[in-house]
Amino acid sequence: MQVVYDDKAIIFDTTSKNAEKITRYLDKSEELYNDGHNAKLVVAWELQEMQHVASIDCELKLPSPIIKEYKWPGMFTPFSHQKTTAEFLSLRKRAFCFNEAGTGKTASVIWAADYLMNKGIIKRVLVVCPLSIMHSAWLADVFSTAMHRTAAVAYGSASKRIKIIEGDYEFVIINFDGLSSVGDELKAAKFDLIVADEASAFKTASTKRWKSLQRLITADTHLWMLTGTPASQSPIDAFGLAKLVSPDRVPKFFTAWRDKVMIRATQFKYIPKDTATQDVYTALQPAIRFTKEECLDLPDVVYQTREIALTPQVNKYYKELKSQMLIETAGEEITAVNAAAKLSKLLQISGGAVYTDNHEVIEFDVTPRLTELKNIIDEASHKVLVFVPYSHTINLVCAYLTSKGIVNAVIDGNASANVRRSIIDRFQTQEDIRVLIIQPQAGAHGITLTSANTAVFWSPVMSVEVYLQCIARVNRLGQKNKMLVVNMQGSEAERKMYEMLQGKITLHGNLVDLYKNEIGL
């Protein structure tokens, strides 16, 4: 229990062991009670005192002086949960923010960072995020939330990035892959606070991306990692995140963590232990999380499945490919990587176009699916998002909608940051674009597309995290309408994949089984 006394001090209970650590370091602290096991302390309600207490006892829900000292600048009044999030972060040098997508955690981070700048704790912030949200989310939010601060995006050639990094900007925003291209300059800049948005990109400690970020972190660096879907694929994904924020909470080596949270089911398959959820929770601390239900009055999301029969042409090639795969697989051990590649081919055919081993695109007759898509668009009361996983299928869908007089735009992996930003702004603010076709990997993170109230999956993606993030593009702060998510399916592979996505089942461990069942092994 914590009590604010006369707006100047905090009275709280803790263990005797923690009490000794706190009072030994803080002059502005005093023991009120200590029986050798439990203690009651009074500590000055000031920032550095609260930060020290939080570092000793992470279970304490301490009030930050931000709530009495900060003016909360910006164009918008913060929600209660945004203040609580900023309060939490302001007290912790290393922390996770697991607030769900659409809860406004970007603004919370900016307010917390601005407060620490006001107090002289930090001077510069490096934001590392997906390319798709550098401008539309982070730069825009800095200008609308802390407009008195300077900010710039470090993107483009190495010389352009370096110019921004070596400038006087208080907020520097860079995409994931930019970390390695200008790593030396980033390290020399000595950013006081690093914010990693969509932090699941750093879940694997063996990657170049992870190592590039870890190289920038010193004992004095503040690090806040943000994601609404921590370890969504597997408990082992928590390892890379914890090694950056709370390394003492996980083993030194990945294999030890894997053995702690997973059990070997077969020679090539691991499944989570019963204790994995609690182990992940313990590892990913200190952390704060708000769900949309806890903090925003968002409308419900309704899910709908549209069953579209495969045309005879598609069905023929689908079955032939399954037979060919069965022959090729006979007697061989199937890995998750191989299974994913093979399933991808089946999903491509189901969706109407496949990219061959000879680097050619073969299109199939998917008229029923195209017709149904138009029906869905016609039924929608607002704009529509269509998520199409494969680039060669995007061309097919785009051409069809255009032929029907439906104005559409495309965001795929080939779209530059400027093009994406322009399309998003136009889609959100103007009436002309009715449908936005998105390749999920290029537009699943960070961007706000609340002018749409219908999201259509042309065919399933192969990642739970990407699926959830796609839906979060419409189901977020600013949405005022009932939302509809439509899953289009026609083949058995699509049906089973959607079942796994909607059940939030870890796909990595189930792809092999799904593939075997589909081809008849």
MOZITA-V779600 format. One record per residue. N is the residue number from 1. RES is the residue in one letter. D_LAST is the distance of its C-alpha to the last C-alpha in Angstrom with 1 decimal. Layout:
N,RES,D_LAST  N,RES,D_LAST
This chain:
1,M,59.0  2,Q,60.6  3,V,64.0  4,V,65.6  5,Y,69.3  6,D,71.9  7,D,69.5  8,K,70.0  9,A,68.0  10,I,64.8  11,I,65.0  12,F,61.8  13,D,60.4  14,T,58.4  15,T,58.1  16,S,61.0  17,K,59.0  18,N,58.2  19,A,61.8  20,E,63.1  21,K,60.9  22,I,62.0  23,T,65.7  24,R,66.0  25,Y,64.9  26,L,66.3  27,D,70.1  28,K,69.7  29,S,68.2  30,E,69.7  31,E,68.6  32,L,69.7  33,Y,68.2  34,N,66.5  35,D,66.1  36,G,64.0  37,H,60.7  38,N,61.0  39,A,63.2  40,K,64.5  41,L,65.3  42,V,67.1  43,V,66.1  44,A,67.6  45,W,65.5  46,E,65.2  47,L,62.2  48,Q,62.1  49,E,62.8  50,M,60.0  51,Q,57.6  52,H,58.6  53,V,58.1  54,A,54.7  55,S,53.7  56,I,54.8  57,D,53.4  58,C,50.4  59,E,50.1  60,L,53.5  61,K,53.5  62,L,56.5  63,P,58.4  64,S,58.8  65,P,62.3  66,I,60.6  67,I,61.1  68,K,64.9  69,E,65.4  70,Y,63.1  71,K,64.0  72,W,60.5  73,P,61.4  74,G,59.6  75,M,59.3  76,F,57.4  77,T,58.1  78,P,55.4  79,F,53.5  80,S,53.9  81,H,50.4  82,Q,51.1  83,K,54.3  84,T,52.5  85,T,49.9  86,A,52.6  87,E,54.6  88,F,51.6  89,L,51.0  90,S,54.7  91,L,54.9  92,R,52.0  93,K,51.7  94,R,47.9  95,A,45.9  96,F,42.8  97,C,43.1  98,F,40.0  99,N,41.6  100,E,39.2  101,A,39.2  102,G,42.2  103,T,44.5  104,G,46.8  105,K,46.2  106,T,47.3  107,A,50.8  108,S,50.8  109,V,50.1  110,I,52.9  111,W,55.4  112,A,54.7  113,A,55.0  114,D,58.2  115,Y,59.7  116,L,59.0  117,M,60.7  118,N,63.6  119,K,63.9  120,G,63.8  121,I,60.7  122,I,58.7  123,K,59.7  124,R,56.7  125,V,53.1  126,L,50.1  127,V,47.3  128,V,43.9  129,C,41.7  130,P,39.3  131,L,41.0  132,S,40.6  133,I,42.9  134,M,45.5  135,H,48.0  136,S,46.9  137,A,46.4  138,W,48.2  139,L,51.2  140,A,51.9  141,D,51.8  142,V,54.1  143,F,56.6  144,S,56.4  145,T,56.3  146,A,58.4  147,M,60.3  148,H,62.9  149,R,60.4  150,T,59.5  151,A,55.9  152,A,54.2  153,V,50.8  154,A,50.3  155,Y,48.1  156,G,48.5  157,S,49.9  158,A,50.5  159,S,54.2  160,K,53.8  161,R,51.7  162,I,54.2  163,K,57.1  164,I,55.6  165,I,54.7  166,E,58.2  167,G,59.9  168,D,61.3  169,Y,58.5  170,E,57.9  171,F,54.3  172,V,52.2  173,I,48.8  174,I,46.3  175,N,42.6  176,F,40.0  177,D,40.1  178,G,43.8  179,L,44.0  180,S,43.3  181,S,45.4  182,V,48.6  183,G,47.8  184,D,51.2  185,E,53.1  186,L,51.2  187,K,52.0  188,A,55.6  189,A,56.0  190,K,55.4  191,F,54.0  192,D,54.9  193,L,51.9  194,I,48.4  195,V,46.3  196,A,42.6  197,D,41.2  198,E,37.5  199,A,37.4  200,S,33.6  201,A,34.0  202,F,35.4  203,K,32.7  204,T,31.8  205,A,34.7  206,S,33.7  207,T,33.9  208,K,37.0  209,R,37.5  210,W,37.8  211,K,40.1  212,S,42.3  213,L,42.8  214,Q,43.4  215,R,46.0  216,L,48.1  217,I,48.3  218,T,51.3  219,A,52.8  220,D,54.9  221,T,52.1  222,H,51.2  223,L,47.4  224,W,46.0  225,M,42.2  226,L,41.1  227,T,37.8  228,G,36.8  229,T,33.2  230,P,33.5  231,A,30.4  232,S,28.4  233,Q,25.1  234,S,25.4  235,P,28.3  236,I,28.4  237,D,29.7  238,A,33.0  239,F,33.9  240,G,35.0  241,L,37.0  242,A,38.7  243,K,39.6  244,L,41.7  245,V,43.4  246,S,43.4  247,P,42.5  248,D,44.1  249,R,41.5  250,V,38.5  251,P,38.2  252,K,39.3  253,F,36.0  254,F,32.6  255,T,30.8  256,A,33.2  257,W,32.5  258,R,28.7  259,D,29.2  260,K,31.6  261,V,29.4  262,M,25.8  263,I,24.3  264,R,21.7  265,A,18.7  266,T,16.7  267,Q,17.8  268,F,16.8  269,K,16.9  270,Y,20.2  271,I,21.1  272,P,24.6  273,K,27.1  274,D,29.1  275,T,32.1  276,A,30.5  277,T,32.1  278,Q,35.5  279,D,35.1  280,V,34.3  281,Y,37.3  282,T,39.6  283,A,38.6  284,L,39.1  285,Q,42.7  286,P,45.3  287,A,43.7  288,I,44.7  289,R,42.5  290,F,43.4  291,T,41.1  292,K,42.2  293,E,43.0  294,E,45.3  295,C,47.3  296,L,47.1  297,D,47.5  298,L,44.6  299,P,43.5  300,D,40.3  301,V,37.1  302,V,35.5  303,Y,31.8  304,Q,30.8  305,T,27.7  306,R,28.2  307,E,25.6  308,I,26.0  309,A,24.3  310,L,22.9  311,T,25.2  312,P,24.3  313,Q,24.4  314,V,22.0  315,N,19.6  316,K,19.7  317,Y,19.0  318,Y,16.3  319,K,14.3  320,E,15.4  321,L,14.2  322,K,10.7  323,S,10.8  324,Q,12.6  325,M,10.2  326,L,7.3  327,I,10.3  328,E,11.7  329,T,8.9  330,A,8.5  331,G,10.3  332,E,11.2  333,E,11.5  334,I,10.7  335,T,14.0  336,A,15.1  337,V,17.2  338,N,14.7  339,A,12.4  340,A,15.7  341,A,16.8  342,K,13.8  343,L,14.0  344,S,17.7  345,K,17.5  346,L,15.7  347,L,18.4  348,Q,21.1  349,I,20.5  350,S,20.5  351,G,23.8  352,G,25.4  353,A,25.6  354,V,23.5  355,Y,24.9  356,T,23.9  357,D,23.8  358,N,27.3  359,H,28.6  360,E,29.1  361,V,28.5  362,I,27.2  363,E,28.1  364,F,26.7  365,D,28.5  366,V,28.1  367,T,31.4  368,P,30.4  369,R,29.2  370,L,32.4  371,T,34.5  372,E,33.0  373,L,33.7  374,K,37.3  375,N,37.5  376,I,36.6  377,I,39.1  378,D,41.7  379,E,41.2  380,A,41.5  381,S,44.9  382,H,44.8  383,K,43.0  384,V,39.3  385,L,36.8  386,V,33.7  387,F,31.0  388,V,29.1  389,P,26.7  390,Y,26.9  391,S,30.3  392,H,29.7  393,T,29.0  394,I,32.1  395,N,34.3  396,L,32.9  397,V,33.6  398,C,37.0  399,A,38.2  400,Y,37.3  401,L,39.2  402,T,42.1  403,S,42.3  404,K,42.7  405,G,45.5  406,I,43.6  407,V,44.8  408,N,42.0  409,A,41.6  410,V,38.7  411,I,38.0  412,D,35.4  413,G,35.0  414,N,37.8  415,A,40.4  416,S,43.1  417,A,44.4  418,N,47.5  419,V,45.6  420,R,43.3  421,R,46.4  422,S,48.2  423,I,45.4  424,I,44.9  425,D,48.7  426,R,49.0  427,F,46.2  428,Q,47.7  429,T,51.3  430,Q,51.6  431,E,50.7  432,D,49.7  433,I,46.0  434,R,44.2  435,V,40.6  436,L,39.3  437,I,36.0  438,I,34.5  439,Q,31.8  440,P,30.6  441,Q,30.8  442,A,34.4  443,G,35.7  444,A,33.9  445,H,36.5  446,G,40.1  447,I,41.4  448,T,43.0  449,L,42.4  450,T,43.9  451,S,45.5  452,A,42.2  453,N,41.1  454,T,37.8  455,A,34.7  456,V,32.0  457,F,28.5  458,W,27.7  459,S,24.1  460,P,22.7  461,V,23.4  462,M,21.1  463,S,23.6  464,V,25.1  465,E,28.5  466,V,28.7  467,Y,27.9  468,L,30.6  469,Q,33.0  470,C,32.7  471,I,33.7  472,A,36.5  473,R,38.2  474,V,39.6  475,N,39.5  476,R,42.2  477,L,46.0  478,G,47.9  479,Q,45.6  480,K,47.7  481,N,45.5  482,K,42.7  483,M,39.4  484,L,36.4  485,V,32.9  486,V,30.9  487,N,27.1  488,M,26.2  489,Q,22.8  490,G,21.3  491,S,17.6  492,E,14.9  493,A,14.3  494,E,18.0  495,R,18.2  496,K,15.9  497,M,17.7  498,Y,21.0  499,E,20.2  500,M,19.6  501,L,22.7  502,Q,24.9  503,G,23.9  504,K,24.8  505,I,21.6  506,T,21.3  507,L,18.8  508,H,18.6  509,G,16.9  510,N,14.5  511,L,13.4  512,V,10.6  513,D,9.3  514,L,10.1  515,Y,8.5  516,K,5.0  517,N,6.0  518,E,7.8  519,I,6.0  520,G,3.8  521,L,0.0
